Amino acid sequence: MAQAQTSRPVHSVSIRGLAQSYGAVQVLKQLDLDIPDGEFLVLLGPSGCGKSTLLNCIAGLLEPTHGQVFIKGKNVTWEEPKDRGIGMVFQSYALYPQMTVERNLSFGLRVAGMAKEEIDKRVKRASEILQIGPLLDRKPMQLSGGQRQRVAIGRALVRDVDVFLFDEPLSNLDAKLRAELRVEIKRLHQRLGNTMIYVTHDQIEAMTLADRIAVMKGGSIQQLDSPMTIYNKPKNRYVAGFIGSPGMNFLKSEIEGAGAKAILKFGSGKISLKDYAPVAPLMPKQVAFGVRPEHIRINAGAEAGLSDSFDAVVDIVEPMGSDSLVWLNVANQTMSARVESSEQYKPGEKVKIRFRVGLASLFDEATGDRL
Amino acid sequence: MSNITSIEPSGPKPRPWLSWELVIVYGFLIVTSLYFLFPLYIVVITSLKNLDQIRDGNIFFPGANPTFHAWYRAWFEVCTGLDCRGIHPNFLNSVIITVPSVLVSISVAITTGYALNNWPFRFSESFFTVLIIGSFVPYQVMLYPMVLLTKNMGIYSTLSAVIFVHTVFGLPILTLLFRNYFASLPVELFKAARVDGAGFWRILLQVFLPMSLPILAVAMILQVTGIWNDFLFGVVFAGPNNYPMTVKLNNIFTSTMGVKEYNVEMAATLLTGAVPLALYFFSGKYFVRGIAAGAVKG
């Protein structure tokens, strides 16, 4: 309360010390978050991580136990949802079943007492953007899932809000529609340039849509970064394991020597760490060597950026069409490698593998933090 | 046709058209139907006979030249004590009791149920628990306190007292009904309406109410049949000049002078039961749900 409001840079949405608890259960733990104007922020995490709670607090549908919410620099912590300049899209669409699409879109505007001509103008514009013009006279029951979600987005659109909030909007749709609407939401963001906050547990949605992803776990944000940074330089083992399909391989290993002389000891072999850029000088300790499936090469010759070779046995091969996943047994640990579909391997085959150490991650075995 | 036995199984498995299960199910249904329809049949044919036919004829067979004279007498002329106006004044009393009781109790209950479900306040859970307990307390327990209360309010022995008592006693079960119905609606709908800027009343009237027609029908049937068929509150709170139809019917049966007019009594019975019966015919599906909801009350 002490700091003056003017001294703070004006973000589209700012969260200060937000906490939410139900009795002894802490759903959100002292969250701070700044979202610049026009950013597409994705809140990513498993169910129960607090991402929806955070969104509901921003929307004003939940009162936080502690902390403040600012929208456009204004403290809206005690404001009603309608006075916050937000529009919200829900997983179950939440269209008013007895109203036509046109009435659904205009409901909020009619509540606000807007003039008929202005309402018509806005509904027309929204229905053009979302291509739902021919559906205006229908009831939600008569629409497909994709059409319903378009109408739900339109309901936020007509209200001309500063911030769009999406609560798992695509989770009820089948895979094909989900991919289509994902592209449309991205296009909508490019066209409107609004701030958008998007909650999902789907890492592909998060990667494809976000300017920044906030990976959440147990009511706090584990990492807040661009999708590529989250993918390539995860801050801890949890983030590394949550993003990527199949997940990152973790190999139990050990660092010998410190600083520039550090070497990774793995099974009977050793891996040079000269290509690895550590957060702080490395110290001898137990670590998890994290390497993504596409950063493992099978039967490749020695070249710059690749480690020495290790013996491995092919366990299972999963052809994906564009590429193949090869599950390997390496020193009694299971790993997956992504290879060109032209490379053919058979179960039981003995192969040599090499790692791209520069793109790998090292995590402290005890704390899980990136080294 | 010997080759038929060698066909491989394909398509639906053939079943005998008559099986033991069907015989038992239909047998039970037919017997129970007769059990309920037969008395109704007797009541109807008796109400259409004249007194001579009742005295001389067989109770199981309809008389020649059916007449509605007994119905006319029941409606306009039958006497209890010195009052010989038939049951039509009491029909009016029943209507005057039922309509406001139903409307007020449902309006209050729908608002309370909605508030309890969507606008939680301090102690709202405890309040709800008290309501549930309230819906299981037998009416007889509260009869005497209610008499004292209505006396102090100055409405004892009037139709207002009956309306008041029916409204109050209908609230627990109806609030429970509406609260549970609203709890079954997706909570995101309520959130969406709040984001759209709708307040307490607008969400109730413009979003929830149009979605509540099935449960409104159930509540309506539950209340109309319950209040129309009520005897206890009518006899206790209405006062002798304002008896509802059910009480009047009982008095017709118990206060006979001279010849017992079975045909008139049967006609009065049918007239009293006409309203719930009509309700049943016009809203069969919801009627069953209403009965099921009422079964909770015990």
Interface residues (C-beta under 8 A of the other chain):
Chain A: N56 A59 G60 L61 E80 P81 K82 I86 G87 M88 F90 Q91 S92 Y93 A94 L95 Y96 P97 Q98 F107 G108 V111 A112 A152 R155 R159 D167
Chain B: P186 E188 L189 K191 A192 A193 R194 V195 D196 G197 A198 R202 Q206 V207 P210 M211
